[in-house]
Amino acid sequence: MAVYRRTSRRRSVLILLVLTSITLITLDARGNGSGVTRTVRDAARDSMAPVQSAVDDALSPVDDWFDGVTRSADLKQENRVLRRDLARARGEAAAARSANRQNRELRELAKLEYTPDIPGVTAQVVAASPGNFESTVALDKGTDDGVVNGQPVVAGDGLVGRVVDASRRRATVLLLTDPQSGVSVRLEGTNQPAVANGRAGSDLLRLEAVPPDVKVRKGDLVFTSGLNISVYPAGIPVGRVEEVRKTPGAIEQTILVRPLVDVGRASFVRALQWPARGAGG
């Protein structure tokens, strides 16, 4: 019953508000703004002011809700536009960085200081080996361009590997980090000869055949030696000594070398037209 009474009271107030509004409209239409009509009209407005304020207060959250819904839709659209613009800007920035890196690689290849008198063919890396059994990359140049099996492949910082398979328009390069790769090298300072071999699952080379009495320090440079039947000319930078371990009683040191070239990320390389006199390193 109490709920019914509250509902009836609200309905009565609403009806009263509507009737009063009609009355005010009628008075505004018929009155001339003076005398009794004006007095009645003003009194009615004053008496209805609290009711109108209450109604405005009740409807205000509804207006705010509709405004919020509209603003939310606008904000979502703006966010979509901003995300799209941000993604495009990031893509353009990444493309610019890639272009700058490739330009730098090409400039470095154009002025190789360690092989100034050896001609070569500049090629782009177009694919990498799909699995873990062999570390290779494919080049977009082949025998039609002067790239043949056995040629050393270098980048601006140093040695990358050697060509192991060449067709007319493509060539495959075995990276120096592959376990099947071996490079005859010498150590900076001492000129100690050694062999740098790739290691499975690692981007570090192992330097072998270095006696325990040879002084080797971390950071020493390693170069191709060009000795014996090496397919690599002498003086190509290979890497820096990363770790040196001496085991008591061992006949050689354990030396790990980090290649100077990030062989898996090089974009442009040069195949040196150097006589391939054998299959060794």
Buried (B, 14 or more C-beta within 10 A) or exposed (E): EEEEEEEEEEEEEEEEBEEBEEBBEEBEEEBEEEEEBEEBBEEBEEEBEEBEEEBEEEEEEEEEEEEEEEEEEEEEEEEEEEEEEEEEEEEEEEEEEEEEBEEEBBEBBEEBEBBEEBEBBBBBBEEEBEEEEBBBBBBBBBBEBBBBBBBBBBBBBBBBBBBBEBEEEBBBBBBBBBBBBBBBBBBBEEEBBBBBBBBEEEBBBBBBEBEEEEEBEEEBBBBBBBBEEBBBBBEBBBBBBBEBEEEEEEEBBBBBBBBBBEBBEBBBBBBBBBEBEEEBB
